[in-house]
Amino acid sequence: MPPPSVRTRSVTSVALPTHGDVGGCRRVPLSPFDAYWVALPPVRRVFLFPSPPPPPRPLPAVHGQAPFGDVVRALRDSLEAVLPAFYPFAGALVYSPEERTVSIVVGPSGGGVAFVEAETDLDIGRLLDEGEEHDEDALRKLVPDIRRDELPAPVMAAQVTEFVGGGSGGGGVAVGVAVHHAAADGRGLWRFLEMWSAAAAAAAAGVREVLPSAPPLHDRTLVQFDGDGDGELVRLFLRQIAPDLPKIVHAPLRQGRLSRRTFTFAAPAVKLLKQRTTADAAKSGDGGGKAPSTFVAMAAHGWVAIARASGLTDDGGGSPVFAVFLADVRTLMSPPAPGAYAGNCVALCVASLNGAELAGPDARTRAAAAVMEAIDAVRRDPLGDRARWHDKFARVPPGRAVIMAGSPWFPAYAVQFGLGRPAARAELASMNHDGEVVLVAGREAGSVQASVAIAADKMAAFREMFVWLDEDGVSLT
């Protein structure tokens, strides 16, 4: 029997209208924040919606799973409705050799987004099981691949996949979205997903969705670095990350299999983790009893668990282990960037502790303090070391970094796409690093979902450290 597969039924384009102020050729120059991401893989998110169980007695069709054709039409129509507000997503990243820079160009025909309709015999039940190791290849097949080795490259594509008889999990639908990181950061992407979801719900109900009064903003001059010098800073970043433009050399994926699992920390567990971190800091006289944020507590806990499980604390303690993450700096810009700004506005944060510090009894306290200090440094001067962002990450020795992505405030389970209920699983399908943790808000209020990728032979040890607070065995999940 052949292995489960994903088969494309059709590929069409959802186009921008060509009338009014969204017609014609439009060019969005990249800010330095955007240029940093030109050569990195796009963000690929997937949302899984299983078919609801059959009712105990016949009910009107509205209570069941909508026919797949209706789902496709609602998603296409709603994407078409939202796309003008996010017109850069309908464009392509294009290199200009004369200017030695990259821009998002929305073509003279209005631009568009590839829309893939597919089917799969994958077992949706296995993909939904939080206790199971997730099949990274399967998740990736549910999202279109917009990576290119040479520009131009599309900014966005979408895929809707029908599960057809794969295993005991029954049927269902996957909605996959790929967006190039150069066009938007996490905050901008989630705003798009929320707007598309709301428009899809309206389309499914047969009503016209009214877009919010405060539309997303794409004007890159809203995030000024050095004024007239921003163009040269963009070219500097491009020379550092993609010196052979228009060719792009993507960083090779780790050799060897990564194991991937998802953990949900309920609201009481998150509160407990923050309380323990605060109490430990008070005992050691560090931190002044200041309670860590949810992100800081989760980042510190993940950093310690990955470092220990990966053996990075077993080398005598002298070598540093790094935590790398991003900080939203919209409110820290001068002048501040509007909250509705959808382009990139995040600064790189790097914290480090040596192996002995991460192996000690106060490791979580030290890790939380180091994460907070890295954030405070960005708050003091968000653009202070801008010319060194690439070097700061490039100097991290291979295999000695924990990558913290996402945010516990990203509303992954508020995205319903007109299917009448939250996704049963929302995942990032583009986790490529050994030692990567992706955070989003969980299904229940106050909960946090953490998806983790780590070398397959390290996952068992990691899970034991991550799921339990080891001093007295209180479960965190």
Protein Blocks (a to p, Z undefined) as FASTA:
>chain_A
ZZdddddfbdcdddddfehjlgcjddddddfklmmmmmpccdddddddddddddfbdcdf
klmccdfklmmmmmmmmmmmmmmmmmmlmmccdddfklopacddddfknpaadddddddf
bdfklmmmmkbccdfklmmmmpccfbdfbdcddfbdcdddddehiajnopaddddddddf
klocfklmmmmmmmmmmmmmmmmnopacdddfbdcdfbfklmcfklmmmmmmmmmmmmmm
mmmbcbdcdddddedjdddddddddfklmmmmmmmmmmmmmmnopoklpacdfklmmmmm
mmmmmmmmnopmmnoomaccdddddddfklmpccdddfklmbdcdddddddddfklmmmm
klmmmmmmmmmmmmmmmmmommlmmmmmmmmmmmpcghiaccdehjfkbcfklpgghnop
acfbdcdfkbfbghiacddddfbehiacddddddfklmmmmmmmmmpcfknopafZZ
